[in-house]
Amino acid sequence: MRVAFVGKGGSGKTTLSALFSLHLARSGAPVVAIDGDINQHLAHTLGLGENEPFSAPPLSARTGEIKDYLRGTNARIVSRDAMVKTTPPGRGSRLLRLLGADELHATHIQNVGGVPLMVTGAFGESDLGVACYHSKLGAVEMYLNHLVDGPGEYVVVDMTAGADAFASGLFTRFDMTCLVVEPTRKSVSVYRQYRDHAAEFGIQVAVVGNKVTGEDDLLFLKEHVGDDLLVHFEQSAHVRGQEQGRHQGELELLNRQALDLLREAVDARPKDWVAFQQHAVDFHLRNAAAWANEALGQDLTAQIDPDFEHGPAALATRA
């Protein structure tokens, strides 16, 4: 199952991405965490020391090689340059299993705090004025497009802050989108933006309340979020201690229970491979019409394989 944590800056989405990834990994579940935020802090939140390097190359540094690997022998994709981030897989494409023995996982994963982590890469000075951060997220979208994850397997993505997460089709690549909402009017305003954007594409968001300090905060969230509120986390002395470089014991009981409830909700979400592939095709058609056909001088709609069936069936066919 693919889980994204989104929300306004400072809401705690990186912290909750880390807590949930650690919770899954410590249970023995196969999990990959991906730092897709413009501020690359997930590795340190998972436990990487301030002076320790993240040595695995970022996904955005090897986008060309990733394209070559994933397109495999797919005759509909004539070159790496012809493959854009929304190009859906087809017959001949290389599909991925979570933590499989493949080039992409072997190259880009580093274990941090017991969690296999991949990063998109920081947005540097050389990018200013010539690129947007969504170009770095393209490799994440391609990875998720070609991944066949099974029951009890998890991908946890810390997404960029704000409604920018809806600036590409990446938000359709998740089974559950967890919108982290603080008990404040500004955070609720971001929630409404997300809810409305997601509703246009039939995507359901699950609200995860955070930094709740008492009954008044919880009532505020229930009043403004209603049935979308899935679970809430209380203000955590453990988390604050970690942020200050202190060991503050284990995570509070109520917050551990919230992680359990969140996992139960993720596991209960049905996996719909047909809808997943249809969203991929729809966004590829949008991209082709909006800019890609003109930019590349070819009709990218021809990359869509009408006979390709994504999911376990595609793996069985390949085997």
PELINWO-V958688 format. One record per run of one state. SS is the DSSP state (alpha for helix, beta for strand, coil for the rest). FROM is the first residue (numbers start at 0). TO is the last residue. If there is no record, write none. Layout:
BEGIN
SS	FROM	TO
SS	FROM	TO
END
This chain:
BEGIN
coil	0	0
beta	1	6
coil	7	11
alpha	12	25
coil	26	28
beta	29	35
coil	36	40
alpha	41	45
coil	46	57
alpha	58	70
coil	71	94
beta	95	95
coil	96	101
alpha	102	107
coil	108	108
beta	109	111
coil	112	113
beta	114	118
coil	119	123
alpha	124	126
coil	127	131
alpha	132	145
beta	146	146
coil	147	151
beta	152	158
coil	159	160
alpha	161	165
coil	166	167
alpha	168	172
coil	173	174
beta	175	181
coil	182	183
alpha	184	199
coil	200	203
beta	204	211
coil	212	213
alpha	214	227
beta	228	233
coil	234	235
alpha	236	242
coil	243	251
alpha	252	267
coil	268	271
alpha	272	295
coil	296	298
alpha	299	302
coil	303	310
alpha	311	317
coil	318	318
END
